[in-house]
Amino acid sequence: MKLALGLNSRNLPPAGCVATIGNFDGVHLGHRAVIERLAMAGRRLGLPVCAVLFEPQPREYFDPANAPPRLMRLREKIDRLSELPVDYALILRFNQALATQAPRAFIDRILLQALGIRYLVVGDDFRFGRRREGDFALLQATGVSAGFEVADTPSVLVDGERVSSTLIRASLLAGDLERAARLLGKPYEVCGRVIHGQKRGRALGFPTANLLMQRKNTPVQGVFAVTMRGLTEAPLPGVANVGSRPTVSGDATTLLETHLLDFDGDLYGRRVEVEFHHKLRDERRFRGLPELRAQIEQDILAARAYFARRTNPEPQP
């Protein structure tokens, strides 16, 4: 997949494309259905598939204080999109110029001139341009005269509910990781490079691999049974804490700290993926390090019990 950073990039489709526009937060089953639909249109027309993303996401630009927690950082989105039949990803900087651009200018400059669009898939509630004046009907009407087709995104239902980033975010915030995994098509994960911490976990007897969450707020907080990929051929089980560590630091930095249950080695600088499987408890402040140490021991036992149940499920009556 070729990555185009802005409209002046050399990595834009040279001779037209089929495309979709969205946040792609989570790259969930609904997004995957859109990409598969685009890929079919691309094969029919002999054109590549392009995903158009905004950075920051529009809600983060207009209302940063109340923007919902991201499911994914941009790097994670690009990694997941690269696993799908996407040939190009165009990243547009969402700024005042883009936010105040007239809808027809958006269509002419981005869709027609930059991308040579021939087939476009967006939600029927998609709005764009100055004061959100552009809509699905305008795209359809312009497509008739400009020679491109517009289709709305298909609805994907899981357990009778329409898959969406909002629903996944609500599931994670409620601690329902199993439901989130069904909507995503895989367990929720956080990717990053292991950094040096303050070694407090090691001093307690539970060394951790630390990842910066690199976002203002997160859809997961608390203590979880997780697995880590990227170190060995098979994922490694562990216990992870996402939060600000109120007992030992209580600062504003949100870390993902993972204690691996059966691994001892140097992890610093390694790029890993942490998958969340089951919430054990909320993060809380303890009266001191002995109480914290005792709780971590209980968390480890609970995580081991969870993984044992996954490996050897109880027979159904």
Disulfide bonds with the S-S distance in Angstrom:
none
